[in-house]
Amino acid sequence: MSDFKVIEIVDANTFRVEPSWQLSLNEGSNFIGDRIIIRGLDVKKNDSDAKLRLEKILLNTKSDIILNSPELIEYSDANNSVVSCSVYLGETNVVYYFPEYVHK
């Protein structure tokens, strides 16, 4: 999954992208959404420092944002879903910028 632009940082480990992503599962189900949870960050959603750092790193970046290994984790319907992904800025995993929040 690539060619996305971050349009909003929702909380300390979740952001919204455009265009919306689409995920097709093996059984034929299709899911669409614009929210991504960053896989690997162990941070409280209300951590304002982490949210501010994500805003500086992901908003208005000139680097490619690449979403790898999407996993459907939440859906209320097929068109309002959330996935967890490994998120790369260029060739660097975003969790690299948050060593204090990485799963150990």
Steps between C-alpha positions, in 0.01 A plus 500: 500500500660826392421838345319636805501845651449546873216749551452484879669365811209359703693404813843380609502193273215554250477713189274552200607478137372589159408340280324236707669163507332176387570159646375177346499189718541145373131415547408782261404771749607854409561765761556873449616762746727794559633426851833332566634385836880486506613147575773479762430815701413429862367843592187629673262658250489824700880547511527858373880486454479197271211657306696822449804305379283303255363828365853627438610174337197406288307815412624688194787259443662486159601135553290207382279348767486125459259276691616138526325184618153642570292311754131575546444571867173689522197542284143606557420444135695434182543874434609620845795280591835537675819313422827458683806536276874531515544862391807613309610850420720442200698192602484566878241340726326778693550316831872578460415858603330376819747263670344555842161375373606190306373159611777318681 
